[in-house]
């Protein structure tokens, strides 16, 4: 199968009961500016392009949100615990992007999508959410081209920041995506 548009990604997700359950469960928290992101989206695209069924297991399901009024890690853990109570079979990870800039040593983010744009790889800088009518929203600050072409390259935040470049390289070695999805092409930092 070929994926050429954001609408095709949205249709893939809409037709995936498990992904829709994850999105609906995350939505129940009513977090501000929330998204289920990163590998949750990328793996669906790559699994589809590789013809994988069943899906590749995920080490975690990343839920991000943006709440500058409560940046305590304890609140994140409370939300994570609530998601685990609702769907204990899902490996939830919840982060408030209003505080994560401090953890990452970079300037503050302005929103959850701004934070997603500063993920290490363009193919991972993707997020999904549901609006009030349960319509799927796709955040792709660097577009979908790299994800649908199975290209792993650094986002500008990592490519243009020598202090951050090692994180990208470490992730490449740790994740070893090519061993799971052979069509993946990895672009090193120049």
N, C-alpha and C positions, 0 to 999 in steps of 0.2 A: 504494500500500500504506500502511496505517496501522500504527504501532508504538505499543503502549499499555503494555507491561510489560517489566521487565528480562528475563523469560524469552524474550520475542520477540527481544530483542537477542541473547541467548545463542544462540538458534536460528539467527539470521542469520549469526552468526560461525561456528557449528558447520558450517553448510552452505557456507561460503566456504573452499575449499581453500587459497587463498593466505594468508588470515588464520590458519588453523590451522597452516600451515607456519611462519609467523612466530612464533606462540606456542610451537610445539614447539621451534623453534631457540633462542629466548630461554630456554626452560626448561632446555636442555642445560647452560647455564652454572651452574645451581644457585645462583643468587644469593639472598641472604637478602631476604625481603619484596619480591619483584620483580613488576613490572607493565609491560605494554606499554600506553601510554596516549595521551591527548590526541587529536591529529588522526587517529590510527589508528582510534580508536573513533568519534569524532564524524563523520568523513568517511563511514564505512560507513553510519551512520544517515542522514545527509543525502543521500548518493547513493541509498540505497534509497527515501527519501521523494520524491526527485526523479525516480525511475525511470531513473537513470543506469546504463548498462552499456556499455562497461567502466567500471571505477571511476575516480574522479578521482585523478590522480597525487599522491603525497605527497612533500613536500620532504624529509621524514625520518620515521623510525619510532623513536619515543621509548621507550626501555627505562629504567625507573627501578628503583632498589633502595634498601635501607636497611641500611647496614653502618657503625655508629659506631666499629668497631675498625680500619678502614682507610679513611681519608677522603682519600687521595691522588688527585689528578687522573690521575696516571700509571696507577693501577689501573683507573680508568674507561676510559682509552684502551686498556689491555690487553684488557679485556672487549669493547670496541667492535671492536678488531682481530680478536678471536676470532670474533665474529659476522660480520664482513666476510669472514673466511676461509671460514666455513661457508656463508654466503649472500651472495656479493659483489654481487648485483643489488639488494640491499636497502640503502637509505640510512640505516644504523643511527646512532643517537645514544644514548649510555649515560651516565646520571648517577646518582651516589650521593646520594640526598636527605639523607643524614646530614651533608653538607657544603654543600648548596645554600642553606641559610638564610643563610650568611655571604655568599655571592655576591649574594643578593637583599636583604640588609640587614634581615632580620626575625628574630624569635626562633627558636630551633632547632625543627625538626620532631620529632615523636615516632615517626613511622613513614612509610613510603612513601605510605600512604593519607592521612595527615595532610598531607603535602606536596602530594598531588594536590588536596586540598580547598582549597589556597591557590594553585592555578593562577588566572590572571586571569579566565577566563570559566567560568560554571557548565556550559555545554554542552561545554567542553573538559575539565572536571574528572571524567574517566572513565578507568578502567583495566581491563584484562583480564589474567588469568593462568590458568594451568592447575594444578590440584592434582595430587597424586601419581597419581591414576587418569586424568589428562587430562580431567577435568571442567572446564568453563569457569567461572571466577569473574569476577564483575563488581563493580568498586568504583565507586560513584556517591555520593560524600559529600553532594552537593547534590541527589540524585535524578536521574531521567532526563527529567523533564518539559520542561525547557528544550531539551534536545537533541532530543527527539522532536517538539517544537513549533517547531523551528528558531528558537529565541530565543537571542540572544547578550546576556547581561547579566553584569555584574561579580560575582565572588564577594564575600562580605562582606569578605574580606581586602583587596580592592582598593577596593570601594565605600566602606569606612569608614576608609580610610587615604589622606589627601591626598598624602602623599609617594609613594605607589604608583600613584595614579590615572592619571598620565601614561603609565605602561606600558600600561595597558588601552587608552587612547586611541590610542597609537602602534600597538599591535597591530591595532586596528580598521582604521586607515588602511593599514597594510602588508599585512594578510591580504586585505582587500577581499572577504570571503566572499560578499557579496550578488551580486557579479559572476559567481561560480561557481555558487552555489545561490540562485536568485532568491527562493525562499520565505523566506529568512532575514530575521528582524526584529531590528534592533540596538537595544539599550537603552543610552543613554549614562549615564555617571555623573552623578548629580544634584548 
